Amino acid sequence: MMKKLMIAASALMVFGAVNVQANEGENTYKAACFACHGTGAAGAPKLGDKAAWKPRIAQGLATLDEHALKGYKGKTGFMPAKGGRADLSDAAVKAGVQYMVDQSK
């Protein structure tokens, strides 16, 4: 009985952590990323635009995270470091990137 309770508690902790991260990503997107990734401003790929995101996603999450954290100037647009929001933690930015990738596959 105790073993089953421990397994159930562990599962809740894992799923709870995943849900918190997903919510953090969506919240970061709404608070910071939407200005460009919701409108296409500065050449940003719009959330959910699979064709625009496909070559970016192919570069890998580590590259996307680096571009989002440090900034990036590409052929079609510009990504300011942390979307111009220096107050965001690296973890929040990464969660925002993951959220956009998940919504754009």
N, C-alpha and C positions, 0 to 999 in steps of 0.2 A: 504493500500500500504506500509506504513512504517513498519507495523508488518511483512509483507512478506519479506521485505528487511532485517529486523533484524534476522528472521529465516534463511534466506539464508546465511547471514554473519556468523551466529553461526555455521551453518553446514560446511561452508568453513573452519572455524577456527578448528573445531573438526577433519575434514578429513585432513586438513593440518598438524595438530599436529601428527596424526597417521602416515602420510606419512613421516614426519621428523623423527619420532622415528624408523620407518622401515628402512629408509635410514641410520640412525645412527647405527642401529644394523648390517646392511650389511657392512657398512664401518668399524666398529669395527672388525667384522669377518675377513674381507679382510686384515686389518692392523695388527691384533694381534692373532686371533684365528686360521686362516688358517694354520699356520705353523704346528700345531698338528692335528686340527680337519679336515684339508683337506688331510692329509697324513696318519693319524693313529699313528703318533709318540707318544711315551710315553704311549701307550695304549688308546689314546683318541678316542672316537667314531667319525667316519667320518660323516661329514654333509650329511644328507639324508639317512643314514643307519638306517632304521626304527627298525630293530631287535636290534641293539646295543643301540639305544636311548630309546626304549620302557620302559625298567626297570628304566632308569634314569628319564624319564618324569613322570613315575608313582610316584616317590618320591615327586613330586610337584615343582613348580617353585621357591618357597622360598628356598628349599634345594639346588636346582641347583645354584641359585644366591649366596647363602652362600658359596658353594664349589668354585665357580668361583672367588668370592671376597677374601676369606680367604685361599684358597688352600685346597687340599684334596688328601689323599693317599688311593686308593682303592685296591682291590684284583688284578686288571688287569692293573693298571696304576697310573699315578701321575698327578695332576693338580696344577701347581704353582699358588699362589695368583695372581689374575688379569692376569693370563697367562704369568707372568713374566714381565708385563708392569705396573709398579707402577705409571706411568704417566697417566694412564687412570682413568677417573672419575668412581665412582660407577655406575652412570647412564649409562655411555657408556658400561661398562661391562654387566650390566643387559640387556641393549638393544641387545648386542651381544648374550647373552644367549637366549633371546626371539627369535631372528632371527634364531638361530640354532634349537631351539625347533620347531618353525613354519615350517622349511624346512625339519624336520625329523619325522613328525607325519605320 
